[in-house]
Structures are given as C-alpha cells and as structure tokens.
Amino acid sequence: MVNAVLDAVGSWPAGLVLAVAAVVLALESGVVLGVVLPGSTLLVALGVWSAASDTPAAVPFAVAASASVLGALAGWRRGHDRRAPSGGHGLLRARVDPAVRRAREWLATQGPVGAAAVLAVGHWAAVTRTLVPRVAGGAGVPFAVAAPVLAVSGTAWATTVVLLARALGQQVADDASWAPAVVLGVVGAALLVRHWRHAHAAHTG
C-alpha cells in the first residue's frame, strides 16, 4: 500500500502532495465515509516521501496534524448539532449509524475524564479516528473538553507516525502498525476497570 502511494505521487510537486494529504486526512476524521480512507498509511507514505524529497519534517506533520484535527473538530460539530443534515442514507451509513448511537449513549455516562480518554485514544486508530469525535459531539461532550484533547492527540499522532516513517523507514513503520491496537486495548481495559469499580461501589453502598 505504501509503495503504491509513493509510486503514484513520486512526480507530483510538493505543494500538490501536501494539499492532497491534507484533504484526505481532513475527510478521514471529519465525515462518515472517512472510515474507508487510509489515514495511517497516508502518514507513513508522507513521512517516507518527505525524507526522500528532503522536505523538512515540520512541513508534513504540521499539514497532517492541522488537517486531521480540523476534520475531527468538524466531526464533533456535526455530532453536536443534531439539526445538521445526515448526508444521505447509503449502505455504509446504515451500518455505521446504529453503532454510533450505542456508542453515544455509552460515552454520555463516562464523565469528562472518561470522555477525554476516549477522544485521546480514538485518534490513534482507523475508524475510531472518524467516529469518536462525532460520537463525542452527540453525547454532549463540551467543546472545551473535546477541542484541546483532539488538538493534542491529533498532533501527537501525526508527528509520531511521520517522524517514525522518516527516521526508521517504511518497514519499521509498517511493523509498528500494531501500536494503536495496543494503546486502545490498554485504555479500554482501564475504562472497564473504572466502570467495574463504580458499579461495585454502587452495589456495596
């Protein structure tokens, strides 16, 4: 996948490469159809491309972080503004919407700390990067909580993947694709423990 992306954009001007990357990353985190876009693969390719083209590291991760964070904030807004048009009822939406509703109901019970943790981790994995901001908006997570968490997490995600791809190369970046799953598992386990403790305390109280 990374080789195919690099072969396709190898002759493009730097400005065009960065513009296309920004659009794809913004769509990935901002619209429901973003669940099918390869955000992490694109970041790896962007890092390898920037190293091969001698583009300063700050340029690709600044573009990538800004686009992804702005897309996530747009997703939060669409979830928060329930009057926003649904954007159609295609097959993908029909499959995604029920899961979004269930997740929204669950997230609404987690409180600010739990919601912040879910938002922070959600940016590090495909699909959740698209859906978690929208779910948080619909669950009533305040902008004052969502915005700084998404900004920090999105910037950290983009910076980490781009710099890893630049410094260690495509193979190491591909081998590290299990990292987001590990992070999600750890935080998910912590949230489950927290939920169990609250339930146990309520039962014994």
C-alpha positions in Angstrom: 0.0 0.0 0.0 2.7 2.5 0.9 4.7 1.7 -2.2 1.7 2.2 -4.4 1.0 5.6 -2.8 4.7 6.6 -3.2 4.8 5.5 -6.9 1.6 7.4 -7.6 2.8 10.7 -6.1 6.5 10.5 -6.8 6.5 13.0 -9.6 4.0 15.4 -8.1 5.0 18.9 -6.8 5.4 19.1 -3.1 2.6 21.6 -2.7 0.2 19.2 -4.5 1.3 16.2 -2.4 0.7 18.1 0.8 -2.7 19.5 -0.4 -4.0 16.1 -1.3 -2.8 14.7 2.0 -4.5 17.5 3.9 -7.8 16.9 2.1 -7.7 13.1 2.6 -6.8 13.4 6.3 -9.5 16.1 7.0 -12.1 13.9 5.3 -10.9 10.8 7.2 -11.6 12.4 10.5 -14.5 14.6 9.5 -17.0 12.6 7.5 -18.6 9.2 7.9 -17.1 8.0 4.6 -13.7 8.7 6.1 -13.8 5.2 7.7 -12.7 3.8 4.3 -9.8 6.2 3.9 -6.2 5.1 4.7 -5.1 7.8 7.1 -2.3 6.0 8.8 -0.9 4.6 5.6 -1.0 8.0 4.1 1.0 9.4 7.0 3.6 6.7 6.6 3.9 7.4 2.9 4.1 11.2 3.7 6.9 10.6 6.1 8.9 8.4 3.6 8.2 10.8 0.8 9.3 13.8 2.9 12.6 12.1 3.7 13.2 11.1 0.1 12.4 14.6 -1.2 14.4 16.4 1.6 11.3 18.2 2.7 11.8 19.4 6.3 10.0 17.2 8.9 8.0 20.1 10.3 6.1 20.6 7.0 4.4 17.2 6.6 3.5 16.8 10.2 2.2 20.4 10.5 0.0 19.9 7.5 -1.1 16.5 8.6 -1.9 17.4 12.2 -3.8 20.6 11.2 -5.9 18.8 8.7 -6.7 15.8 10.9 -7.5 18.0 14.0 -9.7 20.4 12.0 -11.5 17.4 10.4 -12.1 15.9 13.9 -13.5 19.2 15.2 -15.8 19.3 12.2 -16.9 15.8 13.1 -17.6 16.9 16.7 -19.6 19.8 15.4 -21.8 17.6 13.2 -22.4 15.2 16.1 -23.2 18.1 18.4 -25.5 19.9 16.0 -28.3 17.3 15.7 -30.1 19.6 13.2 -27.2 19.0 10.7 -28.3 17.1 7.6 -27.5 13.4 7.7 -25.7 13.4 4.4 -27.7 10.5 2.9 -28.7 7.0 3.9 -26.3 4.8 2.0 -25.3 1.3 2.9 -22.2 2.5 4.9 -24.3 5.0 6.9 -27.0 2.3 7.6 -24.3 0.1 9.1 -22.5 2.8 11.0 -25.3 4.8 12.5 -26.6 2.2 14.9 -23.1 1.7 16.4 -22.7 5.5 16.6 -26.0 5.7 18.6 -25.0 3.0 21.0 -21.5 4.5 21.5 -23.0 7.9 22.1 -25.3 6.6 24.8 -22.3 4.9 26.5 -20.0 7.8 26.2 -22.6 10.1 27.8 -22.2 8.1 31.0 -18.4 8.3 31.3 -18.0 11.9 32.5 -15.4 14.4 31.4 -12.3 12.3 32.3 -13.6 9.2 30.6 -14.7 11.1 27.5 -11.3 12.8 27.3 -9.5 9.5 27.5 -11.7 8.0 24.7 -11.1 11.1 22.5 -7.4 11.0 23.0 -7.1 7.3 22.2 -9.6 7.3 19.4 -7.4 9.5 17.2 -4.7 6.7 17.0 -6.7 4.1 15.2 -8.6 3.8 11.9 -12.4 4.0 12.1 -12.4 5.4 15.7 -10.5 8.4 14.3 -13.5 9.1 12.2 -16.4 8.2 14.5 -15.2 9.1 18.1 -15.3 12.9 17.6 -18.8 12.7 16.1 -19.9 10.4 18.9 -18.5 12.8 21.5 -20.4 15.7 20.0 -23.6 13.8 20.0 -23.0 12.6 23.6 -22.8 16.2 24.8 -19.0 16.3 25.4 -18.3 20.0 25.7 -16.1 21.8 23.1 -13.9 23.0 25.9 -13.1 19.3 26.6 -13.1 18.0 23.1 -11.0 20.7 21.3 -7.8 20.6 23.4 -7.8 16.8 23.6 -8.3 16.4 19.9 -5.6 19.0 19.2 -3.0 17.3 21.4 -3.9 13.8 20.4 -4.1 14.6 16.7 -0.8 16.4 16.7 0.9 13.7 18.6 -0.5 11.0 16.2 0.6 12.8 13.1 4.0 13.8 14.4 4.8 10.3 15.7 3.8 8.4 12.5 5.5 10.9 10.2 8.7 11.1 12.2 8.8 7.3 12.7 8.4 6.8 8.9 11.2 9.4 8.2 13.6 8.1 10.8 13.2 4.3 10.6 11.8 3.8 7.1 8.8 2.2 5.7 9.4 -1.3 7.0 9.7 -0.3 10.7 6.6 1.9 10.3 4.6 -0.9 8.8 5.8 -3.3 11.6 4.7 -0.7 14.2 1.1 -0.8 12.9 0.1 -2.9 15.9 0.9 0.0 18.3 -2.5 1.7 18.0 -4.3 -1.5 18.9 -2.2 -2.0 22.0 -2.9 1.6 23.1 -6.6 1.1 22.5 -6.5 -2.2 24.5 -4.7 -0.6 27.5 -7.1 2.4 27.7 -10.1 0.2 27.1 -9.1 -2.1 29.9 -8.6 1.0 32.2 -12.1 2.2 31.4 -13.5 -1.2 32.1 -11.8 -1.4 35.4 -13.0 2.1 36.2 -16.6 1.1 35.3 -16.4 -2.1 37.4 -15.2 -0.1 40.4 -18.0 2.4 40.1 -20.6 -0.4 39.7 -19.0 -2.3 42.7 -19.0 0.8 44.9 -22.7 1.5 44.0 -23.6 -2.1 44.8 -21.8 -2.3 48.1 -23.0 1.2 49.1 
